[in-house]
Amino acid sequence: MKRLWAAVALFLLVIGLCTGTQMYLRRQTTVLLSYLDELEASYLNKKRNEAVAWAHRIAEEYEQRTAPMDCFVAHSDLEDSRETAVMLPAIVEQDGREELLMEVARLREQLEHLRQIDRPTWRNVL
């Protein structure tokens, strides 16, 4: 009977960890996605200096907000979006409209993937 209770406790612990990491991922990616929306809006409204500031902020915030994620998210998932986030300031400064819109869409998709990666589904728990 003790083994059964130990198994139940471990199962609940795993569900709790999955839920906790999902809440953390959702919170961090929501903030980054809002910054990305601000970057895109300021760039499309021809506010170049504001867009450059948002691009630099995204690059800095991405590094800070995703540092703890290295413990529980695959490095390949983080590295792809990290490369995109770091390139944004240079693209905005070069005034590459099509390239910036493409990279913003790519980063948005990568952040949405990170947001969904650790959902507490039966497949993830088991």
Residue pairs with C-beta under 8 A, 6 or more apart in sequence:
11 125
14 125
15 120
15 125
18 118
18 119
18 120
18 124
18 125
19 120
21 72
21 118
22 118
22 119
22 120
24 68
24 69
25 69
25 73
25 114
25 115
25 117
25 118
26 115
28 65
28 66
28 69
29 111
29 112
29 114
29 115
30 115
31 61
31 65
32 58
32 61
32 62
32 65
32 85
32 111
33 108
33 111
33 112
35 54
35 57
35 58
35 61
36 58
36 104
36 107
36 108
36 111
38 54
39 51
39 54
39 55
39 58
39 88
39 92
39 104
40 101
40 104
42 50
42 51
42 54
43 51
43 92
43 97
43 100
48 92
48 95
51 92
52 89
52 92
52 93
55 88
55 89
55 91
55 92
55 93
56 89
58 85
58 88
59 85
59 86
59 88
59 89
62 81
62 82
62 85
62 86
63 82
66 78
66 81
66 82
69 78
69 114
70 78
72 118
73 114
73 117
73 118
77 110
77 113
77 114
77 117
78 114
80 110
81 107
81 110
81 111
81 114
84 103
84 106
84 107
84 110
85 107
87 103
88 100
88 103
88 104
88 107
91 99
91 100
91 103
92 100
118 124
